[in-house]
Amino acid sequence: MPHPRGSATQGESLVATLRELKDRTGLSLAALAARTPYSKSAWHRYLTGTKRPPRSAVEALSRLAGADPVAVLALWAAAENPPAPVPPPRREKGRPRRRLPLWVLALLGTAAAVAAAVTVAGRQGAPAPAGQGLVAVPHCHARSCQGELPDASVCARDAQTRSTVTGAGYDVRLRWSPTCGTAWSEVRVRSAQAREVSVRAGQDVLSARYPADDATGIASPMLAVPSALGVEACAAVGGRLACTGLDVEPAAPE
């Protein structure tokens, strides 16, 4: 009897996995949109299979679900570039040809995709993942990071606080990563409150909204900038707005 998922395509397996992760978060589509740079309608398309999600969306959903993104990204890569079909065995004279069951072929394809993802990480100098967590090599830089959340990448690891302002019951920090060439804002609230976090550089503005019951959402999406000069970090909490000054001389790195 064939494996029940044997006839599923890699794309269908990816969609099923994304739905499982979404269910694990307990978040609605609207809540997902508030926690990530992607809209409610975009998440609907990703989770119904009508549109292929970007890599950063897969990583963000894995992070929210507390899952290791490596295996999910392997499915994501396999869905774009399905493994080449396994050629049939050579038929020897006098012996019947044996065919591998479809579910075995599907497992072989998924295993190859996972192995390829680990091999690429190793070539880039990434340590093997221990438990849950993200691969420790930046997959984006400058413009390719634009709009991504810092904790869905490794840009937060070398981040420096370049400016800080204190509001009523919360602090706002302008953060900058020299490795990724990005800046973003972070807000630390001292009580459970809804909040909107934004970062601005010239005409470029990115923001994220978090409900009061979200204890982990603190950052805006990232802006690609060569330095933190001229970048403004803001947060609106409880109807009050606090922003770091555009003309403030950046503080020394942490």
Secondary structure, DSSP 8 states (H G I E B T S, - for coil): ---TTTT--HHHHHHHHHHHHHHHHT--HHHHHHHSSS-HHHHHHHHHTSS---HHHHHHHHHHHT--HHHHHHHHHHHHS-----------TTS------HHHHHHHHHHHHHHHHHHHHHHTT-----SS---SS-S--GGGGTT--GGGSSGGGG-EEEEEEEETTEEEEEEEETTTTEEEEEEEESS---EEEEEEETTEEEEEEE-TT-SS--B---EE-SSSTTEEEEEEETTEEEE--TTS------
